[in-house]
Amino acid sequence: MHDTRELDEAVNRLADRLRAAPQSRLRQGAAAEGLALARELAERAQRLEGAGPAKPRVMPDAGVFAVGDQLAVAGADLAEALREAARRGGAPGEALDAEAAGALASVRATAARIRL
């Protein structure tokens, strides 16, 4: 099984910070950054799940107060997609490691930009 703990922890920490953020900070860009990250993670999960050549589904904008939950769901979906790809042998371990590392780097970069 692919270890996703570091990714899970980083996503959940940022999601919790977004959930606790005041409306003013969310509207100043934190929510937009969180939604962009959630969309990126959801797209990564869809690719791993074999969404095919079709255009990935885009996570809708559910509003500034939902972005923390959206990020948590997208992160959990990606972690599960990574674990499932490892179980079924659908991708080499190095590719899964690179995918997880890329996602983790995006989470950390987003957290640094929004500084909540």
All heavy atoms as an XYZ file, in Angstrom:
839
protein
N       0.851     -1.187      0.000
C       0.000      0.000      0.000
C       0.890      1.242      0.000
O       1.904      1.289      0.677
C      -0.913     -0.002      1.220
C      -1.790      1.216      1.269
S      -3.301      1.058      2.194
C      -2.755      1.020      3.852
N       0.487      2.221     -0.750
C       1.242      3.466     -0.860
C       0.996      4.322      0.384
O      -0.137      4.532      0.790
C       0.821      4.205     -2.126
C       1.757      5.288     -2.495
N       2.993      5.043     -3.035
C       1.663      6.623     -2.386
C       3.605      6.182     -3.237
N       2.823      7.157     -2.858
N       2.072      4.820      0.972
C       1.967      5.632      2.188
C       1.593      7.064      1.821
O       2.350      7.752      1.133
C       3.293      5.600      2.936
C       3.238      6.325      4.263
O       2.134      6.725      4.686
O       4.298      6.487      4.881
N       0.443      7.498      2.282
C      -0.044      8.846      1.975
C      -0.161      9.712      3.223
O      -0.765     10.778      3.171
C      -1.419      8.777      1.278
O      -2.354      8.156      2.163
C      -1.348      8.003     -0.032
N       0.416      9.258      4.317
C       0.248      9.992      5.583
C       0.688     11.444      5.519
O      -0.019     12.334      6.004
C       0.988      9.293      6.722
C       0.266      8.072      7.253
C       1.057      7.426      8.328
N       2.233      6.844      7.656
C       3.171      6.155      8.266
N       3.128      5.995      9.556
N       4.176      5.638      7.597
N       1.847     11.692      4.922
C       2.361     13.071      4.877
C       1.429     13.968      4.062
O       1.127     15.091      4.467
C       3.769     13.077      4.286
C       4.497     14.371      4.498
C       5.960     14.304      4.066
O       6.392     13.295      3.497
O       6.659     15.308      4.304
N       0.948     13.464      2.932
C      -0.002     14.209      2.117
C      -1.303     14.420      2.879
O      -1.840     15.531      2.923
C      -0.258     13.481      0.795
C      -1.287     14.113     -0.133
C      -0.877     15.516     -0.554
C      -1.493     13.218     -1.359
N      -1.819     13.349      3.499
C      -3.067     13.455      4.273
C      -2.954     14.525      5.359
O      -3.857     15.355      5.520
C      -3.407     12.116      4.944
C      -3.845     11.046      3.969
O      -4.426     11.378      2.921
O      -3.604      9.863      4.274
N      -1.853     14.500      6.090
C      -1.673     15.451      7.190
C      -1.587     16.891      6.687
O      -2.196     17.788      7.269
C      -0.422     15.087      7.993
C      -0.585     13.819      8.805
C       0.714     13.318      9.408
O       1.771     13.973      9.223
O       0.676     12.254     10.051
N      -0.850     17.104      5.612
C      -0.707     18.457      5.073
C      -2.039     18.989      4.559
O      -2.404     20.139      4.810
C       0.344     18.477      3.963
N      -2.784     18.142      3.848
C      -4.091     18.560      3.323
C      -5.042     18.860      4.478
O      -5.720     19.904      4.482
C      -4.686     17.477      2.396
C      -6.152     17.748      2.111
C      -3.898     17.402      1.098
N      -5.098     17.971      5.453
C      -6.036     18.169      6.565
C      -5.681     19.393      7.404
O      -6.571     20.111      7.860
C      -6.118     16.916      7.427
C      -6.845     15.799      6.715
O      -7.751     16.039      5.913
N      -6.452     14.574      6.978
N      -4.396     19.643      7.572
C      -3.973     20.829      8.330
C      -4.418     22.112      7.600
O      -4.979     23.016      8.208
C      -2.449     20.796      8.512
C      -1.896     21.814      9.443
C      -0.408     21.592      9.789
N       0.432     21.084      8.715
C       0.877     19.819      8.618
N       0.552     18.926      9.532
N       1.656     19.451      7.609
N      -4.207     22.157      6.288
C      -4.612     23.342      5.531
C      -6.133     23.456      5.472
O      -6.679     24.559      5.599
C      -4.021     23.302      4.116
C      -4.326     24.510      3.230
C      -3.930     25.826      3.908
C      -3.632     24.360      1.887
N      -6.828     22.346      5.312
C      -8.294     22.373      5.291
C      -8.835     22.913      6.613
O      -9.759     23.740      6.625
C      -8.850     20.977      5.009
N      -8.256     22.476      7.724
C      -8.691     22.976      9.033
C      -8.433     24.475      9.166
O      -9.253     25.209      9.718
C      -7.970     22.233     10.160
C      -8.478     20.816     10.351
O      -9.573     20.483      9.824
O      -7.773     20.021     11.011
N      -7.301     24.933      8.644
C      -6.998     26.362      8.706
C      -7.988     27.166      7.869
O      -8.403     28.253      8.271
C      -5.563     26.605      8.260
C      -4.564     26.102      9.303
C      -3.138     26.049      8.834
N      -2.668     27.229      8.148
C      -1.605     27.241      7.352
N      -0.917     26.138      7.147
N      -1.231     28.355      6.763
N      -8.373     26.629      6.726
C      -9.365     27.321      5.893
C     -10.732     27.339      6.571
O     -11.447     28.342      6.517
C      -9.463     26.651      4.519
C      -8.296     26.943      3.578
C      -8.281     25.974      2.407
C      -8.348     28.389      3.091
N     -11.098     26.245      7.219
C     -12.390     26.188      7.920
C     -12.453     27.201      9.055
O     -13.520     27.738      9.361
C     -12.622     24.788      8.485
C     -12.920     23.736      7.454
C     -13.132     22.390      8.143
N     -13.248     21.307      7.203
C     -12.434     20.263      7.148
N     -11.419     20.149      8.003
N     -12.625     19.312      6.259
N     -11.308     27.442      9.685
C     -11.266     28.344     10.845
C     -10.984     29.795     10.464
O     -11.067     30.683     11.320
C     -10.193     27.863     11.820
N     -10.687     30.051      9.220
C     -10.312     31.403      8.794
C     -11.508     32.346      8.819
O     -12.635     31.949      8.527
C      -9.728     31.355      7.381
N     -11.262     33.594      9.143
C     -12.347     34.580      9.111
C     -12.762     34.871      7.663
O     -11.966     34.723      6.726
C     -11.737     35.811      9.766
C     -10.272     35.645      9.654
C     -10.003     34.170      9.603
N     -13.989     35.288      7.522
C     -14.539     35.582      6.207
C     -13.665     36.577      5.446
O     -13.455     36.436      4.237
C     -15.957     36.119      6.339
C     -16.623     36.421      5.020
C     -18.057     36.890      5.193
O     -18.569     37.004      6.291
N     -18.710     37.164      4.083
N     -13.151     37.571      6.133
C     -12.339     38.581      5.450
C     -11.110     37.953      4.793
O     -10.778     38.284      3.648
C     -11.917     39.679      6.433
O     -11.152     39.137      7.489
N     -10.422     37.038      5.471
C      -9.236     36.375      4.903
C      -9.626     35.455      3.754
O      -8.916     35.365      2.751
C      -8.502     35.569      5.978
C      -7.742     36.418      6.941
C      -6.511     37.093      6.339
N      -5.479     36.108      6.045
C      -4.832     36.029      4.885
N      -5.063     36.864      3.921
N      -3.923     35.111      4.693
N     -10.753     34.780      3.909
C     -11.216     33.912      2.827
C     -11.483     34.722      1.571
O     -11.094     34.343      0.469
C     -12.466     33.145      3.259
C     -12.260     32.096      4.361
C     -13.597     31.593      4.860
C     -11.387     30.957      3.870
N     -12.135     35.858      1.744
C     -12.478     36.708      0.596
C     -11.271     37.438      0.022
O     -11.312     37.885     -1.123
C     -13.561     37.704      0.988
C     -14.887     37.025      1.288
C     -16.062     37.940      1.130
N     -17.298     37.319      1.532
C     -18.006     36.471      0.784
N     -17.585     36.137     -0.402
N     -19.125     35.950      1.240
N     -10.209     37.562      0.790
C      -8.994     38.220      0.300
C      -8.138     37.286     -0.553
O      -7.045     37.651     -0.946
C      -8.161     38.743      1.467
C      -8.783     39.917      2.168
C      -8.053     40.264      3.463
O      -7.117     39.587      3.878
N      -8.518     41.314      4.123
N      -8.613     36.111     -0.809
C      -7.893     35.203     -1.702
C      -7.621     33.826     -1.154
O      -7.278     32.924     -1.920
N      -7.741     33.642      0.141
C      -7.452     32.328      0.711
C      -8.411     31.265      0.161
O      -7.999     30.144     -0.149
C      -7.532     32.362      2.237
N      -9.684     31.614      0.022
C     -10.664     30.654     -0.499
C     -10.375     30.317     -1.957
O     -10.455     29.154     -2.364
C     -12.084     31.194     -0.346
N     -10.016     31.312     -2.745
C      -9.700     31.067     -4.156
C      -8.479     30.159     -4.287
O      -8.456     29.245     -5.123
C      -9.471     32.388     -4.885
N      -7.480     30.396     -3.464
C      -6.278     29.545     -3.472
C      -6.641     28.121     -3.047
O      -6.169     27.147     -3.644
C      -5.215     30.104     -2.529
C      -4.577     31.371     -3.010
C      -3.436     31.139     -3.996
O      -3.053     29.978     -4.226
O      -2.946     32.135     -4.530
N      -7.455     27.998     -2.016
C      -7.873     26.676     -1.548
C      -8.678     25.928     -2.595
O      -8.495     24.719     -2.792
N      -9.561     26.636     -3.282
C     -10.364     26.002     -4.326
C      -9.487     25.569     -5.492
O      -9.662     24.473     -6.034
C     -11.472     26.933     -4.804
C     -12.368     26.385     -5.912
C     -13.071     25.102     -5.473
C     -13.387     27.440     -6.334
N      -8.539     26.400     -5.881
C      -7.631     26.025     -6.972
C      -6.854     24.760     -6.608
O      -6.677     23.862     -7.437
C      -6.685     27.173     -7.286
N      -6.416     24.669     -5.369
C      -5.703     23.479     -4.915
C      -6.633     22.268     -4.901
O      -6.244     21.185     -5.341
C      -5.101     23.714     -3.526
C      -4.392     22.513     -2.905
C      -3.222     22.050     -3.777
C      -3.925     22.870     -1.499
N      -7.837     22.435     -4.384
C      -8.792     21.329     -4.366
C      -9.054     20.823     -5.783
O      -9.113     19.606     -6.025
C     -10.096     21.761     -3.708
N      -9.187     21.740     -6.722
C      -9.400     21.347     -8.121
C      -8.195     20.593     -8.672
O      -8.348     19.614     -9.402
C      -9.708     22.578     -8.964
C     -11.104     23.117     -8.719
C     -11.360     24.398     -9.469
N     -12.770     24.771     -9.363
C     -13.244     25.957     -9.701
N     -12.426     26.886    -10.182
N     -14.529     26.214     -9.576
N      -7.001     21.051     -8.335
C      -5.787     20.360     -8.792
C      -5.729     18.945     -8.233
O      -5.457     17.984     -8.962
C      -4.539     21.132     -8.365
C      -3.256     20.409     -8.734
C      -2.015     21.028     -8.133
O      -2.009     22.232     -7.824
O      -1.021     20.279     -7.993
N      -5.992     18.804     -6.942
C      -5.940     17.475     -6.328
C      -7.004     16.558     -6.912
O      -6.757     15.369     -7.148
C      -6.083     17.582     -4.808
C      -5.002     18.381     -4.076
C      -5.249     18.356     -2.572
C      -3.608     17.883     -4.407
N      -8.195     17.108     -7.164
C      -9.267     16.311     -7.760
C      -8.890     15.852     -9.168
O      -9.162     14.705     -9.547
C     -10.566     17.118     -7.797
N      -8.241     16.725     -9.924
C      -7.813     16.349    -11.275
C      -6.751     15.257    -11.213
O      -6.782     14.305    -12.002
C      -7.277     17.569    -12.009
C      -6.908     17.271    -13.448
C      -6.464     18.507    -14.213
O      -6.970     19.605    -13.919
O      -5.604     18.348    -15.095
N      -5.823     15.385    -10.283
C      -4.801     14.339    -10.120
C      -5.455     13.002     -9.794
O      -5.062     11.965    -10.335
C      -3.823     14.722     -9.000
C      -2.853     15.829     -9.343
C      -2.039     16.221     -8.103
N      -1.102     17.278     -8.346
C       0.171     17.099     -8.699
N       0.642     15.877     -8.856
N       0.963     18.142     -8.886
N      -6.434     13.016     -8.912
C      -7.124     11.772     -8.544
C      -7.843     11.171     -9.753
O      -7.781      9.953     -9.976
C      -8.117     12.034     -7.413
N      -8.498     12.008    -10.514
C      -9.213     11.508    -11.696
C      -8.252     10.862    -12.697
O      -8.573      9.822    -13.284
C      -9.995     12.641    -12.368
C     -11.192     13.097    -11.540
C     -11.877     14.278    -12.164
O     -12.339     14.189    -13.300
N     -11.936     15.382    -11.439
N      -7.098     11.466    -12.881
C      -6.112     10.871    -13.805
C      -5.666      9.503    -13.301
O      -5.563      8.552    -14.070
C      -4.905     11.789    -13.960
C      -5.111     12.920    -14.930
C      -3.785     13.558    -15.361
N      -2.838     13.773    -14.278
C      -2.714     14.906    -13.597
N      -3.472     15.937    -13.872
N      -1.816     15.015    -12.634
N      -5.400      9.405    -11.998
C      -4.969      8.125    -11.430
C      -6.063      7.063    -11.521
O      -5.773      5.882    -11.677
C      -4.572      8.300     -9.955
C      -3.199      8.879     -9.708
C      -3.036      9.215     -8.231
C      -2.116      7.908    -10.150
N      -7.293      7.498    -11.408
C      -8.414      6.563    -11.472
C      -8.731      6.144    -12.898
O      -9.628      5.339    -13.120
C      -9.656      7.192    -10.828
C      -9.509      7.374     -9.333
C     -10.566      8.267     -8.719
O     -11.260      8.999     -9.474
O     -10.688      8.255     -7.490
N      -8.012      6.711    -13.861
C      -8.219      6.332    -15.245
C      -9.417      6.994    -15.875
O     -10.186      6.360    -16.586
N      -9.569      8.281    -15.627
C     -10.703      9.016    -16.188
C     -10.670      9.016    -17.712
O     -11.647      9.371    -18.342
C     -10.717     10.450    -15.664
N      -9.550      8.587    -18.284
C      -9.462      8.504    -19.733
C      -9.108      9.830    -20.356
O      -8.762     10.794    -19.681
N      -9.205      9.885    -21.664
C      -8.797     11.090    -22.374
C      -9.793     12.246    -22.242
O      -9.502     13.355    -22.633
C      -8.713     10.626    -23.833
C      -9.667      9.484    -23.900
C      -9.632      8.824    -22.551
N     -10.961     11.947    -21.713
C     -11.965     12.998    -21.550
C     -11.456     14.065    -20.588
O     -10.640     13.807    -19.711
C     -13.269     12.412    -21.028
N     -11.974     15.245    -20.761
C     -11.609     16.356    -19.886
C     -12.062     16.039    -18.459
O     -13.202     15.623    -18.237
C     -12.280     17.626    -20.393
C     -11.796     18.875    -19.730
C     -12.380     20.097    -20.393
C     -11.864     21.334    -19.704
N     -12.370     22.542    -20.330
N     -11.188     16.233    -17.468
C     -11.576     15.947    -16.078
C     -12.730     16.847    -15.623
O     -12.864     17.982    -16.074
C     -10.325     16.260    -15.267
C      -9.237     16.495    -16.236
C      -9.832     16.717    -17.579
N     -13.517     16.303    -14.731
C     -14.599     17.097    -14.144
C     -13.982     18.136    -13.211
O     -13.053     17.848    -12.482
C     -15.562     16.189    -13.377
C     -16.298     15.219    -14.279
C     -17.155     14.234    -13.496
N     -16.476     13.568    -12.400
C     -15.679     12.496    -12.515
N     -15.441     11.977    -13.687
N     -15.126     11.952    -11.458
N     -14.537     19.340    -13.242
C     -14.018     20.436    -12.421
C     -14.868     20.566    -11.166
O     -16.097     20.607    -11.243
C     -14.024     21.766    -13.215
C     -13.570     22.915    -12.348
C     -13.147     21.646    -14.446
N     -14.199     20.637    -10.035
C     -14.903     20.824     -8.768
C     -15.587     22.190     -8.789
O     -14.945     23.200     -9.091
C     -13.919     20.734     -7.607
C     -14.581     20.861     -6.253
S     -13.417     20.588     -4.916
C     -13.260     18.817     -4.973
N     -16.868     22.251     -8.463
C     -17.571     23.539     -8.504
C     -17.161     24.449     -7.352
O     -16.650     23.999     -6.332
C     -19.041     23.145     -8.375
C     -19.011     21.853     -7.630
C     -17.742     21.155     -8.064
N     -17.412     25.713     -7.535
C     -17.189     26.696     -6.476
C     -18.431     26.686     -5.589
O     -19.491     27.146     -5.993
C     -16.965     28.077     -7.085
C     -16.647     29.136     -6.049
O     -16.867     28.900     -4.839
O     -16.184     30.213     -6.455
N     -18.287     26.143     -4.396
C     -19.413     26.046     -3.469
C     -19.429     27.193     -2.459
O     -20.214     27.170     -1.509
C     -19.379     24.704     -2.744
N     -18.553     28.163     -2.639
C     -18.525     29.317     -1.747
C     -17.356     29.278     -0.785
O     -16.747     28.231     -0.553
N     -17.049     30.432     -0.229
C     -15.858     30.566      0.606
C     -15.910     29.719      1.874
O     -14.865     29.305      2.369
C     -15.566     32.041      0.965
C     -15.290     32.855     -0.282
C     -16.665     32.657      1.795
N     -17.088     29.454      2.388
C     -17.173     28.694      3.632
C     -17.100     27.187      3.418
O     -16.976     26.430      4.379
C     -18.451     29.060      4.391
C     -18.476     30.497      4.815
C     -19.410     31.368      4.304
C     -17.534     31.002      5.702
C     -19.430     32.699      4.669
C     -17.535     32.332      6.073
C     -18.490     33.188      5.555
N     -17.156     26.738      2.178
C     -17.098     25.304      1.877
C     -15.715     24.863      1.406
O     -15.461     23.661      1.306
C     -18.131     24.961      0.807
N     -14.826     25.792      1.146
C     -13.554     25.443      0.525
C     -12.708     24.507      1.386
O     -12.031     23.623      0.859
C     -12.778     26.700      0.088
C     -12.210     27.446      1.272
C     -11.705     26.346     -0.903
N     -12.735     24.644      2.683
C     -11.980     23.737      3.550
C     -12.467     22.310      3.397
O     -11.666     21.368      3.296
N     -13.777     22.136      3.353
C     -14.336     20.802      3.166
C     -14.021     20.261      1.774
O     -13.717     19.075      1.613
C     -15.849     20.813      3.381
C     -16.231     21.087      4.827
O     -15.423     20.777      5.730
O     -17.333     21.619      5.056
N     -14.091     21.127      0.771
C     -13.781     20.693     -0.583
C     -12.322     20.225     -0.687
O     -12.030     19.219     -1.331
C     -14.039     21.823     -1.583
C     -15.523     22.095     -1.801
C     -15.744     23.211     -2.796
O     -15.448     24.372     -2.506
N     -16.252     22.859     -3.967
N     -11.432     20.954     -0.048
C     -10.030     20.565     -0.050
C      -9.840     19.227      0.659
O      -9.114     18.354      0.163
C      -9.173     21.651      0.603
C      -7.688     21.355      0.701
C      -7.082     21.079     -0.668
C      -6.976     22.499      1.397
N     -10.478     19.051      1.792
C     -10.357     17.790      2.530
C     -10.849     16.612      1.692
O     -10.210     15.553      1.660
C     -11.124     17.876      3.845
N     -11.964     16.778      1.008
C     -12.513     15.700      0.168
C     -11.578     15.404     -0.996
O     -11.280     14.239     -1.291
C     -13.929     16.068     -0.329
C     -14.390     15.124     -1.421
C     -14.908     16.059      0.831
N     -11.102     16.444     -1.665
C     -10.209     16.236     -2.806
C      -8.919     15.547     -2.369
O      -8.418     14.654     -3.054
C      -9.910     17.565     -3.491
N      -8.391     15.951     -1.230
C      -7.178     15.324     -0.714
C      -7.399     13.866     -0.362
O      -6.561     13.007     -0.661
N      -8.523     13.567      0.267
C      -8.838     12.174      0.609
C      -9.036     11.330     -0.644
O      -8.591     10.178     -0.703
C     -10.084     12.121      1.491
N      -9.684     11.905     -1.651
C      -9.865     11.188     -2.919
C      -8.519     10.884     -3.576
O      -8.315      9.783     -4.096
C     -10.732     11.995     -3.884
C     -12.203     11.993     -3.518
O     -12.614     11.223     -2.624
O     -12.950     12.780     -4.131
N      -7.617     11.851     -3.572
C      -6.307     11.628     -4.167
C      -5.541     10.560     -3.398
O      -4.930      9.669     -3.997
C      -5.510     12.926     -4.228
C      -4.077     12.792     -4.758
C      -4.040     12.152     -6.144
C      -3.388     14.139     -4.758
N      -5.562     10.634     -2.086
C      -4.859      9.635     -1.282
C      -5.401      8.232     -1.573
O      -4.632      7.278     -1.733
C      -4.985      9.970      0.204
N      -6.698      8.108     -1.668
C      -7.298      6.808     -1.971
C      -6.929      6.362     -3.382
O      -6.643      5.184     -3.613
C      -8.813      6.848     -1.811
C      -9.491      5.515     -2.064
C      -8.977      4.362     -1.214
O      -8.535      4.588     -0.069
O      -8.995      3.207     -1.707
N      -6.907      7.272     -4.340
C      -6.517      6.926     -5.709
C      -5.066      6.446     -5.754
O      -4.741      5.500     -6.486
C      -6.727      8.119     -6.635
N      -4.198      7.078     -4.980
C      -2.802      6.641     -4.909
C      -2.700      5.238     -4.318
O      -1.984      4.381     -4.846
C      -1.978      7.623     -4.065
C      -1.637      8.954     -4.717
C      -1.198      9.969     -3.659
C      -0.553      8.770     -5.774
N      -3.422      5.006     -3.232
C      -3.388      3.677     -2.599
C      -3.958      2.608     -3.530
O      -3.416      1.510     -3.642
C      -4.131      3.704     -1.264
C      -3.401      4.514     -0.188
C      -4.041      4.370      1.177
N      -5.384      4.906      1.223
C      -5.686      6.146      1.600
N      -4.726      6.986      1.966
N      -6.936      6.550      1.636
N      -5.047      2.924     -4.210
C      -5.672      1.969     -5.122
C      -4.765      1.681     -6.313
O      -4.642      0.535     -6.746
C      -7.026      2.492     -5.606
C      -7.763      1.557     -6.534
C      -8.036      0.174     -5.962
O      -8.181      0.024     -4.735
O      -8.107     -0.782     -6.767
N      -4.112      2.696     -6.856
C      -3.186      2.485     -7.973
C      -2.029      1.580     -7.546
O      -1.591      0.725     -8.316
C      -2.670      3.818     -8.490
N      -1.567      1.756     -6.316
C      -0.497      0.897     -5.802
C      -0.997     -0.540     -5.633
O      -0.285     -1.487     -5.958
C       0.025      1.453     -4.478
N      -2.220     -0.707     -5.137
C      -2.788     -2.056     -4.934
C      -2.941     -2.799     -6.252
O      -2.645     -3.979     -6.340
C      -4.149     -1.968     -4.251
C      -4.095     -1.894     -2.747
C      -5.459     -2.128     -2.116
N      -6.400     -1.050     -2.369
C      -6.520      0.046     -1.637
N      -5.757      0.219     -0.584
N      -7.404      0.969     -1.941
N      -3.442     -2.108     -7.248
C      -3.706     -2.783     -8.522
C      -2.483     -2.822     -9.426
O      -2.532     -3.431    -10.485
C      -4.904     -2.165     -9.227
C      -4.704     -0.817     -9.832
C      -5.910     -0.361    -10.661
N      -5.586      0.844    -11.373
C      -5.840      2.070    -10.961
N      -6.490      2.257     -9.831
N      -5.480      3.106    -11.676
N      -1.409     -2.143     -9.023
C      -0.196     -2.142     -9.831
C      -0.361     -1.361    -11.120
O       0.303     -1.637    -12.105
N      -1.257     -0.385    -11.105
C      -1.550      0.385    -12.301
C      -0.472      1.373    -12.692
O      -0.467      1.872    -13.801
N       0.449      1.655    -11.813
C       1.527      2.592    -12.117
C       2.758      2.162    -11.320
O       2.622      1.612    -10.224
C       1.118      4.012    -11.733
N       3.943      2.398    -11.869
C       5.151      2.065    -11.109
C       5.227      2.872     -9.819
O       4.729      3.999     -9.752
C       6.299      2.441    -12.053
C       5.691      2.808    -13.350
C       4.214      2.961    -13.155
N       5.852      2.297     -8.811
C       5.983      2.972     -7.525
C       6.616      4.341     -7.628
O       6.226      5.270     -6.935
N       7.594      4.473     -8.532
C       8.262      5.766     -8.694
C       7.291      6.819     -9.218
O       7.342      7.980     -8.820
C       9.449      5.664     -9.665
C      10.541      4.717     -9.225
C      10.240      3.258     -9.575
O       9.542      2.988    -10.571
O      10.702      2.390     -8.828
N       6.401      6.410    -10.110
C       5.416      7.351    -10.658
C       4.436      7.788     -9.569
O       4.056      8.959     -9.501
C       4.662      6.725    -11.828
N       4.039      6.849     -8.725
C       3.129      7.191     -7.630
C       3.827      8.091     -6.617
O       3.220      9.032     -6.101
C       2.598      5.927     -6.957
C       1.717      5.040     -7.822
C       1.310      3.788     -7.050
C       0.501      5.784     -8.323
N       5.089      7.804     -6.342
C       5.857      8.662     -5.435
C       5.963     10.074     -5.993
O       5.819     11.059     -5.263
C       7.264      8.102     -5.214
C       7.273      6.837     -4.373
O       6.264      6.554     -3.694
O       8.301      6.123     -4.404
N       6.196     10.181     -7.292
C       6.299     11.500     -7.930
C       4.964     12.234     -7.882
O       4.924     13.449     -7.646
C       6.779     11.359     -9.371
N       3.875     11.502     -8.092
C       2.544     12.110     -8.038
C       2.256     12.624     -6.626
O       1.785     13.747     -6.440
C       1.479     11.095     -8.456
C       0.098     11.653     -8.569
C      -0.079     12.644     -9.707
O       0.554     12.493    -10.752
O      -0.870     13.593     -9.524
N       2.542     11.807     -5.631
C       2.324     12.211     -4.235
C       3.216     13.395     -3.868
O       2.767     14.339     -3.207
C       2.582     11.038     -3.297
N       4.466     13.364     -4.305
C       5.389     14.461     -3.999
C       4.940     15.755     -4.670
O       5.019     16.833     -4.070
C       6.802     14.096     -4.446
N       4.459     15.665     -5.895
C       3.968     16.850     -6.591
C       2.760     17.448     -5.900
O       2.642     18.670     -5.746
N       1.846     16.579     -5.464
C       0.656     17.046     -4.750
C       1.049     17.688     -3.421
O       0.545     18.754     -3.060
C      -0.316     15.895     -4.530
N       1.958     17.050     -2.699
C       2.408     17.590     -1.416
C       3.082     18.948     -1.611
O       2.843     19.880     -0.832
C       3.353     16.609     -0.734
C       3.894     17.014      0.626
C       2.764     17.275      1.620
C       4.832     15.940      1.157
N       3.880     19.083     -2.654
C       4.523     20.368     -2.939
C       3.476     21.445     -3.224
O       3.618     22.589     -2.772
C       5.487     20.231     -4.122
N       2.422     21.086     -3.929
C       1.354     22.051     -4.214
C       0.636     22.475     -2.941
O       0.306     23.652     -2.772
C       0.340     21.449     -5.195
O       0.911     21.322     -6.472
N       0.391     21.521     -2.057
C      -0.275     21.837     -0.785
C       0.597     22.789      0.032
O       0.117     23.802      0.543
C      -0.583     20.555      0.020
C      -1.102     20.892      1.413
C      -1.587     19.683     -0.729
N       1.868     22.464      0.122
C       2.782     23.313      0.903
C       2.922     24.705      0.299
O       2.964     25.702      1.021
C       4.134     22.638      1.024
C       4.093     21.449      1.945
C       5.422     20.755      2.024
N       5.406     19.710      3.045
C       6.274     18.713      3.096
N       7.249     18.638      2.194
N       6.177     17.810      4.044
N       2.986     24.786     -1.021
C       3.106     26.090     -1.684
C       1.850     26.921     -1.458
O       1.940     28.134     -1.204
C       3.363     25.898     -3.180
N       0.697     26.285     -1.528
C      -0.559     27.007     -1.289
C      -0.614     27.502      0.155
O      -0.977     28.649      0.415
C      -1.773     26.118     -1.612
O      -1.701     25.742     -2.994
C      -3.079     26.848     -1.333
N      -0.234     26.639      1.089
C      -0.236     27.028      2.505
C       0.698     28.224      2.728
O       0.359     29.136      3.481
C       0.173     25.847      3.379
N       1.836     28.226      2.073
C       2.789     29.336      2.229
C       2.224     30.627      1.638
O       2.429     31.702      2.199
C       4.110     28.977      1.556
N       1.514     30.511      0.520
C       0.953     31.721     -0.113
C      -0.173     32.336      0.710
O      -0.258     33.550      0.813
C       0.416     31.385     -1.514
C       1.456     31.367     -2.581
C       0.862     31.352     -3.969
N      -0.098     30.296     -4.193
C       0.197     29.041     -4.555
N       1.466     28.703     -4.700
N      -0.753     28.157     -4.750
N      -1.031     31.514      1.269
C      -2.202     32.084      1.965
C      -1.910     32.412      3.425
O      -2.640     33.185      4.035
C      -3.459     31.214      1.828
C      -3.265     29.837      2.451
C      -3.877     31.098      0.395
C      -4.508     28.978      2.391
N      -0.874     31.844      3.994
C      -0.416     32.157      5.360
C      -1.536     32.349      6.360
O      -1.674     33.420      6.971
C       0.467     33.389      5.337
C       1.779     33.151      4.657
C       2.510     34.418      4.534
N       1.887     35.131      3.419
C       2.321     36.249      2.906
N       3.332     36.845      3.417
N       1.713     36.807      1.893
N      -2.327     31.347      6.550
C      -3.383     31.404      7.567
C      -2.869     30.929      8.894
O      -2.070     30.090      9.013
C      -4.575     30.539      7.154
C      -5.405     31.056      6.000
C      -6.475     30.042      5.634
C      -6.056     32.372      6.338
